[in-house]
Amino acid sequence: MHKKDIMSSETMLYMPVYDSFGNLCTRVMEKRNEYISKLPPTKLMDYNLRYYGSSLRGAFDGSKMILGKLNKNPIVVDERGNILWFPSKSPLHPECIWFAVHHIDEYISVDKKSTKIIFTNGQEIIVDVSVKTIEYRIQRAFLLKYRLERRTKHLLVQYDRVKLFQRFALDMLEDET
């Protein structure tokens, strides 16, 4: 594993590619950089989720709990950073491409089964997925984000109250001395 394999908010896409020996690898597209990882896309995604304290299985389980039992659900990679990704196909499929929703600027139908994805940095790729499917996956990702925010909103309010109480208690202690 290399440090470059660690995902950041700049990471836009994991696309399957094969090396000269026929091994499935990942073309990693970032906002200002591109490289090949030796891990397949889904394993690279799982590695990154584990690196940050989760797993692909856990991310899918959480998504399924919130959205219901569907195939190819989006996943939350970083809730605080609002980083959600979705797969183009079943993650078990070797041709599965992973997209970071926050980097998709536009998507345009090329034909019935292909879509041009335009990223926020102007880069474009054409994928063998219909525009309706891409649109549906993006909508599901935003629905996941919305429902998750609704569920956790009260937690943030409680956290703010705890911080306020801690500051109040600290001020009281300082006044006593």
Phi and psi restraints in degrees (value plus and minus 20) as a CYANA .aco file:
   2 HIS   PHI    -131.1   -91.1
   2 HIS   PSI     133.6   173.6
   3 LYS   PHI     -79.1   -39.1
   3 LYS   PSI     -51.2   -11.2
   4 LYS   PHI     -86.2   -46.2
   4 LYS   PSI     -39.3     0.7
   5 ASP   PHI     -96.7   -56.7
   5 ASP   PSI     -25.7    14.3
   6 ILE   PHI     -99.6   -59.6
   6 ILE   PSI     103.6   143.6
   7 MET   PHI     -87.0   -47.0
   7 MET   PSI     129.0   169.0
   8 SER   PHI    -153.5  -113.5
   8 SER   PSI     159.1   199.1
   9 SER   PHI     -87.2   -47.2
   9 SER   PSI     -33.2     6.8
  10 GLU   PHI    -103.4   -63.4
  10 GLU   PSI     -34.6     5.4
  11 THR   PHI     -92.8   -52.8
  11 THR   PSI     107.4   147.4
  12 MET   PHI    -128.2   -88.2
  12 MET   PSI     -51.5   -11.5
  13 LEU   PHI    -177.9  -137.9
  13 LEU   PSI     122.4   162.4
  14 TYR   PHI    -138.7   -98.7
  14 TYR   PSI      95.4   135.4
  15 MET   PHI    -141.4  -101.4
  15 MET   PSI     113.7   153.7
  16 PRO   PHI     -90.2   -50.2
  16 PRO   PSI     117.4   157.4
  17 VAL   PHI    -162.4  -122.4
  17 VAL   PSI     137.7   177.7
  18 TYR   PHI    -130.4   -90.4
  18 TYR   PSI     117.5   157.5
  19 ASP   PHI    -100.8   -60.8
  19 ASP   PSI    -198.7  -158.7
  20 SER   PHI     -86.1   -46.1
  20 SER   PSI     -34.6     5.4
  21 PHE   PHI    -118.1   -78.1
  21 PHE   PSI     -17.7    22.3
  22 GLY   PHI      65.5   105.5
  22 GLY   PSI      -8.5    31.5
  23 ASN   PHI    -102.3   -62.3
  23 ASN   PSI     116.7   156.7
  24 LEU   PHI     -93.2   -53.2
  24 LEU   PSI     102.8   142.8
  25 CYS   PHI    -146.3  -106.3
  25 CYS   PSI    -193.8  -153.8
  26 THR   PHI    -148.4  -108.4
  26 THR   PSI     109.5   149.5
  27 ARG   PHI    -106.2   -66.2
  27 ARG   PSI      94.6   134.6
  28 VAL   PHI    -119.9   -79.9
  28 VAL   PSI     100.6   140.6
  29 MET   PHI    -126.1   -86.1
  29 MET   PSI     104.9   144.9
  30 GLU   PHI    -135.3   -95.3
  30 GLU   PSI     151.1   191.1
  31 LYS   PHI     -75.5   -35.5
  31 LYS   PSI     -60.6   -20.6
  32 ARG   PHI    -145.7  -105.7
  32 ARG   PSI      -6.2    33.8
  33 ASN   PHI    -172.6  -132.6
  33 ASN   PSI     137.7   177.7
  34 GLU   PHI    -168.4  -128.4
  34 GLU   PSI     119.3   159.3
  35 TYR   PHI    -176.1  -136.1
  35 TYR   PSI     151.4   191.4
  36 ILE   PHI    -128.6   -88.6
  36 ILE   PSI     108.1   148.1
  37 SER   PHI    -119.3   -79.3
  37 SER   PSI     126.4   166.4
  38 LYS   PHI     -95.5   -55.5
  38 LYS   PSI     -34.0     6.0
  39 LEU   PHI    -104.8   -64.8
  39 LEU   PSI     125.9   165.9
  40 PRO   PHI     -85.2   -45.2
  40 PRO   PSI     136.2   176.2
  41 PRO   PHI     -72.4   -32.4
  41 PRO   PSI     -68.4   -28.4
  42 THR   PHI     -88.7   -48.7
  42 THR   PSI     -56.6   -16.6
  43 LYS   PHI     -88.1   -48.1
  43 LYS   PSI     -56.1   -16.1
  44 LEU   PHI     -85.4   -45.4
  44 LEU   PSI     -60.5   -20.5
  45 MET   PHI     -82.9   -42.9
  45 MET   PSI     -66.3   -26.3
  46 ASP   PHI     -82.0   -42.0
  46 ASP   PSI     -61.9   -21.9
  47 TYR   PHI     -77.9   -37.9
  47 TYR   PSI     -65.8   -25.8
  48 ASN   PHI     -86.5   -46.5
  48 ASN   PSI     -61.2   -21.2
  49 LEU   PHI     -82.8   -42.8
  49 LEU   PSI     -61.1   -21.1
  50 ARG   PHI     -85.8   -45.8
  50 ARG   PSI     -59.1   -19.1
  51 TYR   PHI     -77.7   -37.7
  51 TYR   PSI     -57.4   -17.4
  52 TYR   PHI    -114.8   -74.8
  52 TYR   PSI      -8.9    31.1
  53 GLY   PHI      77.5   117.5
  53 GLY   PSI      -4.0    36.0
  54 SER   PHI    -151.1  -111.1
  54 SER   PSI    -174.4  -134.4
  55 SER   PHI    -181.5  -141.5
  55 SER   PSI     143.5   183.5
  56 LEU   PHI     -82.9   -42.9
  56 LEU   PSI     -61.3   -21.3
  57 ARG   PHI     -79.8   -39.8
  57 ARG   PSI     -66.4   -26.4
  58 GLY   PHI     -83.4   -43.4
  58 GLY   PSI     -60.3   -20.3
  59 ALA   PHI     -84.4   -44.4
  59 ALA   PSI     -62.0   -22.0
  60 PHE   PHI     -88.3   -48.3
  60 PHE   PSI     -59.6   -19.6
  61 ASP   PHI     -81.3   -41.3
  61 ASP   PSI     -63.4   -23.4
  62 GLY   PHI     -83.9   -43.9
  62 GLY   PSI     -63.0   -23.0
  63 SER   PHI     -83.2   -43.2
  63 SER   PSI     -61.8   -21.8
  64 LYS   PHI     -84.6   -44.6
  64 LYS   PSI     -57.7   -17.7
  65 MET   PHI     -83.1   -43.1
  65 MET   PSI     -57.0   -17.0
  66 ILE   PHI    -106.0   -66.0
  66 ILE   PSI     -61.8   -21.8
  67 LEU   PHI    -119.0   -79.0
  67 LEU   PSI     -36.0     4.0
  68 GLY   PHI      80.5   120.5
  68 GLY   PSI     150.3   190.3
  69 LYS   PHI     -98.4   -58.4
  69 LYS   PSI      81.8   121.8
  70 LEU   PHI    -154.5  -114.5
  70 LEU   PSI     136.0   176.0
  71 ASN   PHI    -103.4   -63.4
  71 ASN   PSI     129.4   169.4
  72 LYS   PHI      41.6    81.6
  72 LYS   PSI      17.2    57.2
  73 ASN   PHI     -82.1   -42.1
  73 ASN   PSI     131.5   171.5
  74 PRO   PHI     -90.6   -50.6
  74 PRO   PSI     144.1   184.1
  75 ILE   PHI    -150.7  -110.7
  75 ILE   PSI     133.0   173.0
  76 VAL   PHI    -112.4   -72.4
  76 VAL   PSI     101.3   141.3
  77 VAL   PHI    -113.4   -73.4
  77 VAL   PSI     -61.5   -21.5
  78 ASP   PHI    -164.9  -124.9
  78 ASP   PSI      85.5   125.5
  79 GLU   PHI     -85.6   -45.6
  79 GLU   PSI     -63.1   -23.1
  80 ARG   PHI     -83.8   -43.8
  80 ARG   PSI     -57.8   -17.8
  81 GLY   PHI    -107.7   -67.7
  81 GLY   PSI     -16.9    23.1
  82 ASN   PHI      33.5    73.5
  82 ASN   PSI      25.0    65.0
  83 ILE   PHI    -123.8   -83.8
  83 ILE   PSI      90.9   130.9
  84 LEU   PHI    -141.2  -101.2
  84 LEU   PSI     123.2   163.2
  85 TRP   PHI    -145.9  -105.9
  85 TRP   PSI     137.0   177.0
  86 PHE   PHI    -160.1  -120.1
  86 PHE   PSI     129.8   169.8
  87 PRO   PHI    -109.9   -69.9
  87 PRO   PSI     129.5   169.5
  88 SER   PHI     -97.9   -57.9
  88 SER   PSI     -49.5    -9.5
  89 LYS   PHI    -159.8  -119.8
  89 LYS   PSI    -192.7  -152.7
  90 SER   PHI     -77.2   -37.2
  90 SER   PSI     112.6   152.6
  91 PRO   PHI     -79.6   -39.6
  91 PRO   PSI     -37.2     2.8
  92 LEU   PHI     -98.2   -58.2
  92 LEU   PSI     -39.0     1.0
  93 HIS   PHI     -96.1   -56.1
  93 HIS   PSI     111.2   151.2
  94 PRO   PHI     -83.1   -43.1
  94 PRO   PSI     -40.6    -0.6
  95 GLU   PHI    -112.8   -72.8
  95 GLU   PSI      -8.7    31.3
  96 CYS   PHI     -86.4   -46.4
  96 CYS   PSI     108.7   148.7
  97 ILE   PHI    -126.4   -86.4
  97 ILE   PSI     118.3   158.3
  98 TRP   PHI    -126.5   -86.5
  98 TRP   PSI     111.7   151.7
  99 PHE   PHI    -137.0   -97.0
  99 PHE   PSI     117.0   157.0
 100 ALA   PHI    -108.3   -68.3
 100 ALA   PSI      94.9   134.9
 101 VAL   PHI     -77.1   -37.1
 101 VAL   PSI     -60.3   -20.3
 102 HIS   PHI     -88.6   -48.6
 102 HIS   PSI     -28.0    12.0
 103 HIS   PHI    -123.3   -83.3
 103 HIS   PSI     -22.9    17.1
 104 ILE   PHI    -106.4   -66.4
 104 ILE   PSI      98.8   138.8
 105 ASP   PHI    -112.8   -72.8
 105 ASP   PSI     -60.9   -20.9
 106 GLU   PHI    -177.2  -137.2
 106 GLU   PSI     137.7   177.7
 107 TYR   PHI    -163.5  -123.5
 107 TYR   PSI     116.4   156.4
 108 ILE   PHI    -152.5  -112.5
 108 ILE   PSI     116.5   156.5
 109 SER   PHI     -87.5   -47.5
 109 SER   PSI     110.7   150.7
 110 VAL   PHI    -114.8   -74.8
 110 VAL   PSI     -65.7   -25.7
 111 ASP   PHI    -176.0  -136.0
 111 ASP   PSI    -188.9  -148.9
 112 LYS   PHI     -79.2   -39.2
 112 LYS   PSI     -49.3    -9.3
 113 LYS   PHI    -138.3   -98.3
 113 LYS   PSI     -12.3    27.7
 114 SER   PHI    -152.7  -112.7
 114 SER   PSI     127.3   167.3
 115 THR   PHI    -156.0  -116.0
 115 THR   PSI     118.9   158.9
 116 LYS   PHI    -112.5   -72.5
 116 LYS   PSI     103.2   143.2
 117 ILE   PHI    -121.5   -81.5
 117 ILE   PSI     107.4   147.4
 118 ILE   PHI    -132.1   -92.1
 118 ILE   PSI     102.7   142.7
 119 PHE   PHI    -109.1   -69.1
 119 PHE   PSI     146.0   186.0
 120 THR   PHI     -82.1   -42.1
 120 THR   PSI     -41.4    -1.4
 121 ASN   PHI    -113.0   -73.0
 121 ASN   PSI     -14.8    25.2
 122 GLY   PHI      73.1   113.1
 122 GLY   PSI     -31.9     8.1
 123 GLN   PHI     -86.5   -46.5
 123 GLN   PSI     129.6   169.6
 124 GLU   PHI    -151.6  -111.6
 124 GLU   PSI     127.6   167.6
 125 ILE   PHI    -160.9  -120.9
 125 ILE   PSI     134.3   174.3
 126 ILE   PHI    -130.7   -90.7
 126 ILE   PSI     108.8   148.8
 127 VAL   PHI    -139.8   -99.8
 127 VAL   PSI     131.9   171.9
 128 ASP   PHI    -104.5   -64.5
 128 ASP   PSI      41.4    81.4
 129 VAL   PHI    -160.9  -120.9
 129 VAL   PSI     116.7   156.7
 130 SER   PHI     -86.4   -46.4
 130 SER   PSI     134.3   174.3
 131 VAL   PHI     -83.1   -43.1
 131 VAL   PSI     -54.0   -14.0
 132 LYS   PHI     -84.2   -44.2
 132 LYS   PSI     -59.6   -19.6
 133 THR   PHI     -86.6   -46.6
 133 THR   PSI     -64.6   -24.6
 134 ILE   PHI     -80.0   -40.0
 134 ILE   PSI     -67.1   -27.1
 135 GLU   PHI     -80.1   -40.1
 135 GLU   PSI     -63.1   -23.1
 136 TYR   PHI     -82.3   -42.3
 136 TYR   PSI     -63.2   -23.2
 137 ARG   PHI     -86.0   -46.0
 137 ARG   PSI     -58.8   -18.8
 138 ILE   PHI     -85.8   -45.8
 138 ILE   PSI     -62.8   -22.8
 139 GLN   PHI     -81.0   -41.0
 139 GLN   PSI     -61.2   -21.2
 140 ARG   PHI     -83.6   -43.6
 140 ARG   PSI     -58.5   -18.5
 141 ALA   PHI     -83.5   -43.5
 141 ALA   PSI     -63.4   -23.4
 142 PHE   PHI     -89.3   -49.3
 142 PHE   PSI     -53.2   -13.2
 143 LEU   PHI     -85.4   -45.4
 143 LEU   PSI     -61.9   -21.9
 144 LEU   PHI     -80.0   -40.0
 144 LEU   PSI     -66.7   -26.7
 145 LYS   PHI     -79.5   -39.5
 145 LYS   PSI     -66.6   -26.6
 146 TYR   PHI     -82.0   -42.0
 146 TYR   PSI     -69.1   -29.1
 147 ARG   PHI     -85.9   -45.9
 147 ARG   PSI     -57.8   -17.8
 148 LEU   PHI     -85.7   -45.7
 148 LEU   PSI     -62.8   -22.8
 149 GLU   PHI     -82.4   -42.4
 149 GLU   PSI     -60.7   -20.7
 150 ARG   PHI     -81.8   -41.8
 150 ARG   PSI     -60.5   -20.5
 151 ARG   PHI     -92.0   -52.0
 151 ARG   PSI     -52.7   -12.7
 152 THR   PHI    -120.2   -80.2
 152 THR   PSI     -23.6    16.4
 153 LYS   PHI     -77.2   -37.2
 153 LYS   PSI     -64.7   -24.7
 154 HIS   PHI     -86.0   -46.0
 154 HIS   PSI     -47.2    -7.2
 155 LEU   PHI     -86.3   -46.3
 155 LEU   PSI     -58.7   -18.7
 156 LEU   PHI     -87.1   -47.1
 156 LEU   PSI     -58.5   -18.5
 157 VAL   PHI     -83.5   -43.5
 157 VAL   PSI     -64.7   -24.7
 158 GLN   PHI     -82.6   -42.6
 158 GLN   PSI     -60.1   -20.1
 159 TYR   PHI     -83.1   -43.1
 159 TYR   PSI     -62.7   -22.7
 160 ASP   PHI     -82.4   -42.4
 160 ASP   PSI     -58.1   -18.1
 161 ARG   PHI     -85.2   -45.2
 161 ARG   PSI     -60.3   -20.3
 162 VAL   PHI     -82.8   -42.8
 162 VAL   PSI     -64.8   -24.8
 163 LYS   PHI     -81.2   -41.2
 163 LYS   PSI     -61.6   -21.6
 164 LEU   PHI     -82.9   -42.9
 164 LEU   PSI     -64.6   -24.6
 165 PHE   PHI     -82.2   -42.2
 165 PHE   PSI     -62.5   -22.5
 166 GLN   PHI     -82.0   -42.0
 166 GLN   PSI     -62.1   -22.1
 167 ARG   PHI     -84.4   -44.4
 167 ARG   PSI     -61.4   -21.4
 168 PHE   PHI     -82.4   -42.4
 168 PHE   PSI     -65.6   -25.6
 169 ALA   PHI     -84.3   -44.3
 169 ALA   PSI     -60.1   -20.1
 170 LEU   PHI     -84.3   -44.3
 170 LEU   PSI     -61.6   -21.6
 171 ASP   PHI     -82.0   -42.0
 171 ASP   PSI     -60.0   -20.0
 172 MET   PHI     -84.3   -44.3
 172 MET   PSI     -62.8   -22.8
 173 LEU   PHI     -83.5   -43.5
 173 LEU   PSI     -60.3   -20.3
 174 GLU   PHI     -86.0   -46.0
 174 GLU   PSI     -56.7   -16.7
 175 ASP   PHI     -85.9   -45.9
 175 ASP   PSI     -52.6   -12.6
 176 GLU   PHI     -92.7   -52.7
 176 GLU   PSI     -46.0    -6.0
